[in-house]
Structure formats: structure tokens, C-alpha cells
Amino acid sequence: MAKKSEKRKIVGLVCKACGGRHYYTTKNTMNVPDKIALIKYCPVKRVRTKQTETKKNLGRNVVPVRR
């Protein structure tokens, strides 16, 4: 039996208007390999804008690779 975390990944949605990450969601990487784009409400600009997928961590809490 496959684990739930293997197929579904947590992704953050970045607002095109303000650049903030206000929403997080999961997606099945096996069925949807492309980046997702959804229209959601931006609380900063107070309008509906396009939110595009990005990684959840964006470099935070990640140990840098030393060469």
C-alpha cells in the first residue's frame, strides 16, 4: 500500500498582484505534472487574482548545500 505523502505534494500559491503566499494546497504529481494556476481572492489587494504554484518552503528551513 502506497503512502499518502508519496503522490501528493504540498504547494504554495503565489499571488501575481502582490507576490505573497496566502494559500496552500496539495496536488497529485502523478496526474498533474504541470504547475497549477487558480483564481483566488487576494486579501492584500482585495480582488480576485491568479495564484500560481510554487514550492511550499521556498528556501526557508532548508540546509544549504556546501560544496
C-alpha positions in Angstrom: 0.0 0.0 0.0 1.4 3.4 -1.0 1.8 6.1 1.5 -0.3 9.3 1.1 2.8 11.6 1.1 4.4 9.9 -1.9 1.9 11.1 -4.5 0.5 14.2 -3.1 2.8 17.2 -2.5 2.1 20.4 -0.6 2.4 23.5 -2.8 2.0 27.2 -2.1 0.1 29.6 -4.3 1.8 32.9 -5.1 -0.3 35.9 -5.9 0.6 37.7 -9.2 -0.6 41.1 -7.9 1.3 41.3 -4.6 3.7 38.4 -4.7 2.5 37.0 -1.3 1.7 33.4 -0.5 -1.8 33.3 1.0 -2.9 29.8 0.1 -1.5 26.3 0.4 -2.9 23.2 -1.2 -2.0 19.7 -2.2 -1.7 18.2 -5.6 -1.3 14.8 -7.1 2.0 15.0 -9.0 1.3 11.8 -10.9 -1.9 13.2 -12.5 -0.9 16.9 -12.8 2.8 17.3 -13.5 2.4 20.9 -14.7 2.2 23.9 -12.5 -1.4 24.8 -11.4 -2.9 28.2 -11.6 -6.1 29.1 -9.7 -8.1 32.3 -9.4 -8.3 33.1 -5.7 -9.0 36.2 -3.5 -6.0 38.3 -2.6 -6.5 39.8 0.9 -3.8 42.5 0.3 -5.2 43.9 -3.0 -8.8 42.9 -2.1 -9.5 41.5 -5.6 -9.6 38.1 -7.2 -6.2 37.4 -8.9 -4.4 34.5 -10.5 -2.4 32.4 -8.0 0.3 30.2 -9.4 2.1 27.2 -7.9 5.4 27.3 -6.1 7.2 25.1 -3.7 6.0 25.2 -0.1 9.3 26.1 1.6 11.0 28.4 -0.9 14.3 28.0 0.8 13.2 28.5 4.3 14.2 25.9 6.9 16.4 24.2 4.3 20.0 23.4 5.0 22.2 24.9 2.2 24.3 22.5 0.2 28.0 23.0 0.9 30.5 22.4 -1.9 
